Amino acid sequence: MKRFIDRWRQRRIAELALCPLPKILIPLENGKVLVFAPHQDDETIGCGGTLALLRKKGCEIRAVFVTDGGGAGGLPEGAAAIRKKEAIAALASLGIGDYVFLDEPDGSFGNTPEFEQKIMAILEKFNPDWLFLPSMLDYHRDHVAISQAVFCCWRQWQGAARAFFYEIWSPLPATCVVDISSVAELKRAALSFYKLPLAQCDYLAASMGLAAYRGLYLSRKGCAKFAEAFVEAEKNKSWRGMAERMFSLRIYVEKLLKQ
């Protein structure tokens, strides 16, 4: 039996492409884009460059901040109000002035029928062409819970928006990347407005470093390259899609970390 399994694995490996690269995702033009951010800064870390490009392409963009941002460890009293101001400034630097704060509890988000009703109402009213949401592979529990909640609403919604998972604390098995080289400094500038979280951790260097690493997937030569990576979600309702596999892997990692 072991030899059979080994031969099966070898055959499957031989069938793999030598080095498949994620597809280059071309930014939408003159469309409507909705981005869900668990906390104020996640939208810029995960897809700030892409949002800047989409604005330059004439897209209408709305950012939905799910938690109030005030519950992270080590933040001073009044952090929620400060982070909201930072988020508004960061979005403005990307050319975005449409935002919603849902003020769910930071650090202890739990999905409810009432929350799902809010998400469905936003989807129905805004009717996006593209939707961005955090990854289910992410290490932050709020990010996983919010990703799962928004993803389920998107699947139930009758609209035709394409949905993309973005990466924050955990890299994705990317299926597509956006070349943000031309707006990398806009992303850097937007991140710089988040002074409160930057005082806790150097998200700026980490995010730009990840974008530089993702830039290796681009084919252009002779200049600095930056990219943001995504996994496009599937709208089929089986338990065999990428989102479900990511969620299962995230649970598996959690078990290993607790051992």
C-alpha positions as CSV (number, residue, x, y, z in Angstrom):
1,M,0.0,0.0,0.0
2,K,2.8,2.4,0.9
3,R,4.4,1.9,-2.5
4,F,1.1,2.6,-4.2
5,I,0.7,5.8,-2.3
6,D,4.2,6.9,-3.1
7,R,3.6,6.2,-6.8
8,W,0.3,8.1,-6.7
9,R,2.1,11.1,-5.1
10,Q,4.9,11.0,-7.6
11,R,2.5,10.9,-10.5
12,R,0.5,13.9,-9.2
13,I,3.7,15.9,-8.6
14,A,4.9,15.1,-12.1
15,E,1.6,16.5,-13.4
16,L,2.2,19.9,-11.7
17,A,3.3,22.9,-13.7
18,L,7.0,23.8,-13.0
19,C,6.3,27.1,-11.4
20,P,2.7,28.4,-11.8
21,L,2.3,32.1,-11.0
22,P,-0.8,33.9,-9.8
23,K,-2.7,35.6,-12.6
24,I,-2.3,39.4,-13.0
25,L,-5.6,40.9,-11.9
26,I,-6.4,44.0,-14.0
27,P,-8.1,46.8,-12.0
28,L,-11.8,47.4,-12.7
29,E,-12.7,50.6,-14.4
30,N,-15.6,52.9,-13.3
31,G,-17.1,50.2,-11.1
32,K,-18.3,50.0,-7.5
33,V,-16.0,48.5,-4.9
34,L,-16.7,47.5,-1.3
35,V,-14.0,46.6,1.2
36,F,-14.6,45.1,4.6
37,A,-11.9,45.9,7.2
38,P,-12.1,44.2,10.7
39,H,-10.0,47.1,12.1
40,Q,-8.9,50.5,11.1
41,D,-5.7,49.9,9.1
42,D,-6.5,46.4,7.7
43,E,-7.9,47.8,4.5
44,T,-4.6,49.6,3.8
45,I,-2.4,46.8,4.8
46,G,-4.3,44.3,2.8
47,C,-5.3,46.1,-0.3
48,G,-4.5,49.8,0.0
49,G,-2.5,49.9,-3.2
50,T,-5.3,48.1,-5.1
51,L,-7.8,50.6,-3.7
52,A,-5.7,53.5,-4.9
53,L,-5.5,52.0,-8.4
54,L,-9.2,51.5,-8.5
55,R,-9.9,55.1,-7.5
56,K,-7.6,56.2,-10.3
57,K,-9.7,54.0,-12.6
58,G,-12.8,55.9,-11.7
59,C,-14.3,53.4,-9.2
60,E,-16.6,54.3,-6.4
61,I,-15.2,52.8,-3.2
62,R,-16.9,52.3,0.2
63,A,-14.9,51.1,3.2
64,V,-16.8,49.3,6.0
65,F,-14.9,49.1,9.3
66,V,-16.5,46.3,11.3
67,T,-15.0,46.8,14.8
68,D,-14.5,50.0,16.8
69,G,-10.7,49.4,16.9
70,G,-10.4,50.2,20.6
71,G,-9.9,46.7,22.0
72,A,-6.3,45.8,21.0
73,G,-3.9,45.3,23.8
74,G,-1.7,48.2,24.8
75,L,-3.8,50.9,23.3
76,P,-4.6,54.0,25.4
77,E,-8.1,55.1,26.5
78,G,-9.9,56.7,23.7
79,A,-8.1,54.6,21.1
80,A,-11.3,53.9,19.1
81,A,-11.9,57.6,18.4
82,I,-8.2,58.1,17.4
83,R,-8.2,55.1,15.1
84,K,-11.3,56.4,13.3
85,K,-9.7,59.7,12.7
86,E,-6.6,57.9,11.4
87,A,-8.7,55.7,9.1
88,I,-10.5,58.8,7.6
89,A,-7.1,60.4,6.9
90,A,-5.6,57.2,5.4
91,L,-8.6,56.7,3.1
92,A,-8.5,60.4,2.1
93,S,-4.9,59.9,1.0
94,L,-6.0,57.1,-1.2
95,G,-8.8,59.2,-2.7
96,I,-11.6,57.6,-0.7
97,G,-14.2,59.5,1.2
98,D,-17.0,57.0,1.6
99,Y,-16.8,54.9,4.8
100,V,-19.0,53.2,7.4
101,F,-18.2,52.3,11.0
102,L,-20.2,49.4,12.4
103,D,-18.6,49.7,15.9
104,E,-18.6,46.0,16.7
105,P,-16.5,45.0,19.8
106,D,-12.8,44.8,18.9
107,G,-11.2,41.5,20.0
108,S,-14.4,39.8,20.7
109,F,-16.4,39.9,17.5
110,G,-19.1,37.3,17.2
111,N,-21.4,36.9,14.3
112,T,-25.1,37.4,14.9
113,P,-28.3,37.4,12.7
114,E,-28.4,41.2,13.3
115,F,-24.9,41.6,12.0
116,E,-25.6,39.5,8.9
117,Q,-28.7,41.7,8.3
118,K,-26.4,44.8,8.3
119,I,-24.1,43.2,5.8
120,M,-26.9,42.1,3.5
121,A,-28.4,45.6,3.6
122,I,-25.0,47.1,2.7
123,L,-24.6,44.7,-0.2
124,E,-28.1,45.3,-1.5
125,K,-27.9,49.1,-1.2
126,F,-24.3,49.6,-2.5
127,N,-24.5,46.7,-5.1
128,P,-20.7,46.4,-5.6
129,D,-18.9,44.9,-8.6
130,W,-15.9,43.9,-6.6
131,L,-15.8,43.0,-2.9
132,F,-12.7,42.7,-0.7
133,L,-12.7,40.9,2.6
134,P,-10.0,39.5,5.0
135,S,-8.7,36.0,4.7
136,M,-9.9,33.0,6.7
137,L,-6.3,31.9,7.1
138,D,-5.5,35.0,9.1
139,Y,-4.1,34.6,12.6
140,H,-6.3,37.3,14.2
141,R,-9.6,35.7,15.4
142,D,-11.6,38.8,14.5
143,H,-10.4,38.6,11.0
144,V,-11.4,35.0,10.6
145,A,-14.8,35.5,12.2
146,I,-15.6,38.6,10.1
147,S,-14.3,36.9,6.9
148,Q,-16.6,34.0,7.5
149,A,-19.6,36.2,8.2
150,V,-19.1,38.5,5.2
151,F,-18.3,35.5,2.9
152,C,-21.5,33.7,3.9
153,C,-23.6,36.8,3.3
154,W,-21.9,37.3,-0.1
155,R,-22.8,33.7,-1.1
156,Q,-26.5,34.3,-0.1
157,W,-26.7,37.6,-1.8
158,Q,-28.1,37.6,-5.3
159,G,-25.7,40.1,-6.7
160,A,-22.9,39.3,-9.2
161,A,-19.9,40.9,-7.4
162,R,-16.5,39.2,-7.6
163,A,-15.1,38.7,-4.1
164,F,-11.4,38.6,-3.1
165,F,-9.7,37.6,0.1
166,Y,-6.8,39.8,1.1
167,E,-3.9,39.0,3.4
168,I,-2.8,40.7,6.7
169,W,-1.2,38.5,9.3
170,S,-0.9,35.4,7.2
171,P,0.2,35.1,3.6
172,L,-2.3,33.6,1.2
173,P,-1.9,30.8,-1.5
174,A,-2.4,33.6,-4.0
175,T,-4.5,33.0,-7.1
176,C,-4.2,36.6,-8.4
177,V,-2.0,39.6,-7.8
178,V,-2.4,43.3,-8.6
179,D,0.6,45.3,-9.7
180,I,0.7,48.3,-7.3
181,S,4.1,49.5,-8.3
182,S,2.8,52.9,-9.6
183,V,1.0,53.6,-6.3
184,A,3.3,52.0,-3.8
185,E,4.2,55.3,-2.3
186,L,0.4,56.1,-1.9
187,K,0.1,52.9,0.1
188,R,3.1,53.8,2.2
189,A,1.7,57.3,2.8
190,A,-1.7,55.9,3.8
191,L,-0.2,53.5,6.2
192,S,1.8,56.3,7.8
193,F,-1.4,57.9,9.1
194,Y,-2.0,54.9,11.4
195,K,0.3,56.2,14.1
196,L,-1.4,54.5,17.0
197,P,-1.0,50.9,15.7
198,L,2.4,51.8,14.3
199,A,3.6,52.6,17.8
200,Q,2.8,49.0,18.7
201,C,4.3,47.3,15.7
202,D,6.0,48.3,12.5
203,Y,3.2,47.4,10.1
204,L,4.6,49.8,7.6
205,A,7.8,47.9,7.0
206,A,6.0,44.6,7.2
207,S,3.3,45.5,4.7
208,M,5.6,47.1,2.2
209,G,8.0,44.2,2.6
210,L,5.2,41.8,1.8
211,A,4.2,43.9,-1.2
212,A,7.9,43.8,-2.4
213,Y,7.9,40.0,-2.1
214,R,4.7,39.7,-4.0
215,G,6.3,41.9,-6.6
216,L,8.4,38.9,-7.6
217,Y,5.3,37.5,-9.3
218,L,5.3,40.4,-11.8
219,S,7.1,40.0,-15.1
220,R,8.5,43.5,-15.5
221,K,12.2,44.0,-15.1
222,G,14.6,46.8,-14.3
223,C,12.6,48.6,-11.6
224,A,11.2,48.1,-8.1
225,K,8.1,46.0,-8.2
226,F,5.2,45.9,-5.7
227,A,2.1,43.8,-5.7
228,E,-0.8,42.8,-3.5
229,A,-2.0,39.2,-3.5
230,F,-5.5,37.8,-3.3
231,V,-7.6,34.6,-3.5
232,E,-10.7,35.0,-5.5
233,A,-13.7,33.5,-3.7
234,E,-16.0,31.0,-5.3
235,K,-19.8,31.4,-5.0
236,N,-20.7,27.7,-5.2
237,K,-22.1,26.4,-2.0
238,S,-20.2,23.2,-1.6
239,W,-17.8,22.5,1.2
240,R,-15.0,21.9,-1.2
241,G,-14.1,25.4,-2.3
242,M,-10.9,27.4,-1.5
243,A,-12.6,29.4,1.4
244,E,-13.6,26.2,3.2
245,R,-10.2,24.7,2.8
246,M,-8.6,27.9,4.1
247,F,-10.9,27.8,7.1
248,S,-10.2,24.2,7.8
249,L,-6.4,24.8,7.6
250,R,-6.8,27.8,10.0
251,I,-8.5,25.5,12.5
252,Y,-5.7,22.9,12.0
253,V,-3.0,25.5,12.6
254,E,-4.8,26.6,15.8
255,K,-4.8,23.1,17.2
256,L,-1.1,22.8,16.5
257,L,-0.2,26.1,18.2
258,K,-2.1,25.0,21.3
259,Q,-0.2,21.8,21.7
